[in-house]
Amino acid sequence: MMSESVLVKLALAFGALSLVSVGGAPAMMPEIHRLSVEVNPWLTNAEFARDFALSQTAPGPNFLMISLVGWRVAGFPGLVASTLAAIIPSSIIAIIVGRLYRRFSTQAWFSTVSAALPPIVLGLIIASGFVTARAAVSGALGFGIVCMSVAIIALTRRNPLFAIGAGAMIGLIAGRLGFL
């Protein structure tokens, strides 16, 4: 039988995170990592990296990582608790912000606040990339794959699937050669 305290802990962790998330699920990754690897030993770094990769390649919403953490910790009940905790509070905030936007969008201070948000979100997303890379890299090969992926995405106009495919091929070859 699943302990209710684990479900409550999942719901409280991801519900609180949902209330303070700016920039959506990608910007929340450092805190999801901290909560699920460092604060609560629910996942290892390797499990976090694998689940993050799965959550980003699978179709569906960006917060799939939160659902996967819940699944790993408490099975289906954990998935439901984590997912609802991540959706409900932020949805309520979105409704409130939408109404405030209609009411205050003509105010001068509102445009200043709106202009300040994109750099904040960008910084959070970049921090997310660093935290996730640090969790995923376990040697020179992993570091090389991260650098190659960054170069492909940042320096070319190629679809990110090229970086995913190249990384997968390098991983397959390295595994066959006994480097992994």
C-alpha positions in Angstrom: 0.0 0.0 0.0 1.3 3.4 -0.9 2.1 5.7 1.9 -0.1 8.8 1.9 2.8 10.9 3.3 4.8 10.3 0.1 1.9 11.4 -2.0 1.4 14.5 0.2 5.1 15.2 0.0 5.0 15.0 -3.8 1.9 17.2 -4.0 3.4 19.8 -1.7 6.7 19.9 -3.5 5.4 20.3 -7.0 2.4 22.4 -6.0 4.7 24.9 -4.3 7.0 24.8 -7.3 4.1 25.4 -9.6 3.2 28.6 -7.7 6.6 30.2 -8.2 7.5 28.9 -11.6 8.3 31.6 -14.2 9.1 30.4 -17.6 7.3 27.1 -17.5 8.7 23.6 -17.0 12.1 24.1 -18.7 12.9 26.9 -16.3 11.8 24.7 -13.3 14.3 21.9 -14.1 17.0 23.1 -11.6 14.5 23.1 -8.8 12.9 19.8 -9.9 16.4 18.4 -9.8 17.1 19.8 -6.4 13.8 18.5 -5.0 14.0 15.0 -6.5 17.8 14.3 -6.2 19.2 16.5 -3.5 16.4 17.3 -1.0 14.5 14.1 -1.4 16.5 11.1 -2.6 13.8 10.1 -5.0 16.1 9.8 -8.0 19.8 9.6 -8.8 21.5 12.0 -11.2 21.5 9.3 -13.8 17.8 8.6 -13.4 17.0 12.3 -13.5 19.0 12.7 -16.7 17.3 9.7 -18.3 13.8 10.9 -17.3 14.6 14.4 -18.5 15.7 13.1 -21.9 12.5 11.0 -22.1 10.3 13.9 -21.0 11.8 16.2 -23.7 11.6 13.7 -26.5 8.2 12.3 -25.8 5.2 14.2 -27.3 3.1 16.0 -24.8 3.4 18.8 -22.3 6.7 20.1 -21.0 6.0 19.2 -17.4 6.1 15.5 -18.2 9.2 15.4 -16.1 7.2 16.1 -13.0 4.8 13.3 -13.9 7.8 10.9 -14.3 9.2 11.8 -10.9 5.8 11.1 -9.4 5.7 7.8 -11.3 9.1 6.7 -10.1 8.4 7.6 -6.5 4.9 6.3 -6.0 3.6 4.6 -9.2 0.4 5.8 -10.8 -0.9 7.5 -7.6 2.4 9.5 -7.5 2.0 10.4 -11.2 -1.5 11.7 -10.6 -0.6 13.6 -7.4 2.5 15.3 -9.0 0.8 16.1 -12.2 -2.3 17.7 -10.6 -0.1 19.6 -8.1 1.8 21.1 -11.0 -1.2 21.9 -13.1 -3.9 23.2 -10.7 -2.1 26.1 -8.8 -0.4 27.4 -12.0 -3.7 27.3 -13.9 -5.4 29.3 -11.2 -2.6 31.9 -11.4 -2.9 32.0 -15.2 -6.6 32.8 -14.9 -5.9 35.5 -12.4 -3.0 37.0 -14.4 -5.2 36.9 -17.6 -7.8 39.0 -15.8 -5.2 41.4 -14.4 -3.7 41.7 -17.9 -7.0 42.9 -19.3 -7.4 45.4 -16.4 -3.9 46.8 -16.2 -2.4 46.4 -19.7 -2.7 50.1 -20.4 -0.8 51.2 -17.3 2.8 52.3 -17.7 4.2 50.1 -14.9 2.7 47.0 -16.6 4.7 47.5 -19.8 7.9 47.8 -17.6 7.1 44.6 -15.8 6.3 42.8 -19.1 9.6 43.9 -20.6 11.5 42.6 -17.6 10.1 39.1 -17.7 11.7 37.7 -20.9 15.3 38.2 -19.7 14.4 36.5 -16.4 12.8 33.6 -18.2 15.8 33.2 -20.5 18.2 33.2 -17.5 16.1 30.5 -15.8 16.1 28.4 -19.0 19.9 28.7 -19.4 20.3 27.8 -15.7 18.1 24.8 -16.4 20.4 23.7 -19.2 23.5 23.9 -17.0 21.9 21.9 -14.1 20.5 19.2 -16.4 23.9 18.9 -18.2 25.7 18.6 -14.9 23.3 15.8 -13.9 23.7 14.0 -17.2 27.5 14.3 -17.8 29.5 11.5 -16.3 32.7 11.7 -18.2 34.5 13.1 -21.2 32.2 11.4 -23.6 29.1 13.0 -22.0 30.8 16.4 -21.9 31.6 16.1 -25.6 28.1 15.2 -26.5 26.8 18.2 -24.5 29.2 20.5 -26.2 28.4 19.1 -29.6 24.7 19.5 -29.0 25.1 23.1 -27.9 27.2 23.8 -31.0 24.7 22.3 -33.3 21.8 24.2 -31.8 23.5 27.5 -31.2 25.6 27.8 -34.3 23.5 26.2 -37.0 19.9 26.6 -38.1 19.3 22.9 -37.9 16.4 21.2 -36.1 17.4 20.1 -32.6 16.6 16.6 -33.7 20.0 16.6 -35.5 21.7 17.1 -32.1 19.5 14.3 -30.6 20.3 11.9 -33.4 24.0 12.7 -33.4 24.2 12.2 -29.6 22.3 8.9 -29.9 24.6 7.7 -32.6 27.7 8.6 -30.6 26.3 6.9 -27.5 25.5 3.7 -29.5 28.9 3.6 -31.1 30.6 4.3 -27.7 28.5 1.6 -26.1 29.5 -0.9 -28.8 33.1 0.0 -28.4 32.9 -0.5 -24.6 33.3 3.1 -23.6 29.9 3.1 -21.7 
